[in-house]
Amino acid sequence: MFFSSTALIIYSSRRTYKWQRDYMSERFVKYWRMFSLVMTHVGLIYLTPAFHLVEFKETLRAWNGMYWFVHIFSIASIALTILVRPERWKKRKKDFAASKKEK
């Protein structure tokens, strides 16, 4: 359970990082990095019972107590990065980067 869940969470973080890199404005990146740092720690704490409780039923019982929130959040973030692709954000970010190079 630990390794399959870790693969899901890593894939989710890679998708959201690429989305952030391509679409998010520079002024929000520092907040996004803080959010990513917090979610990384929460995700590691969330995955720890699966690593320590080797038995399948015990792991399910531990994650049931936490309502599977990291799994749900990971799947939701993957879906959002697929569905939400605002082209004007991408254009605005490109324009901002071009104006920054001119200075």
N, C-alpha and C positions, 0 to 999 in steps of 0.2 A: 504493500500500500504506500509506503514511504516514497519509493522510487517512481512509481507511476504518478503520484500526486505531485512530486517535485518536477517531473517533466511537464505536467500541465501548468504549473505555476511559472516555470522558466519560460515556456512558450508564451504565456500571457504577458510576462514582463518584457520579453523581446518585442512582441507586437505593440504594446503600449509605448515602449521607448521609440520605436520607429515612427509611430503615429505622432508622438510628442515632437520628435526631431523634424518631421515634415510639416506639421500643421500648427503647432502651438507657438504663440507669440513669445518673444524673448522676455518680456516682462513677467510672464507667468512661469517661466522655467524654474526659477528659484523656489517657488511654492511647490511646483511639481516634484522637484528633487527632494524637498522635505517630506512630501507625501510618500514618495517612493522609498525613502529611508525608513519611515515608520511602517509602511506595508511590508518591507523586507523583514524587519524585526518581528512583526506580528506573524508573518508567514512562517518564519523559522520556529517561533514558539508554538505555532499551530501544528507544525509537522513533527515536532519532537515526540509526542506520544506514539506516533506510528513507528518511529525508529526504536523507541524503548520497549513498547508493547508489541512484541513480535507476532503475537497471535492475532489473527484476523478479527475475531469477535471483540476482543479487547480494544482494538483500534477503532472499530465501528462504534463501540460504546463511548469511547472518548470523544470522537468527532460528533456523535449525536448530541453530546452535552454542549458542544460549541456550535450546533446547528449548521455545520458544514459551510460556514460563512466564507472561508477563503476559497473553497472550491467554487461556490456560487459567484463570488466576486471575480474570480479568474475567468470563468466562462462568460460572465457579463462584460468584462473588459475586452475579451476577444471579440464578442459580438459587436460591441460599440465601435471598436477600431475598424471593423469590417464595414459597418453601416454608416458611420459618421465620417465623411470625408469632405469637409467644407473647402471648396476651391478658393473662395475669397480669402480664407485664412492663409492658405498656401501662397497666394499671390501677394498678400500683405507682408508675409514673412520674407518673401523673395525681394520685394521692394525695399523693405527695411534693411536687409543685408546689403543690397546694392547701394543704398544711400550711406550706409556705414563705411563701405569700402571707398567711397568718393571722398570722405573726410580725411 
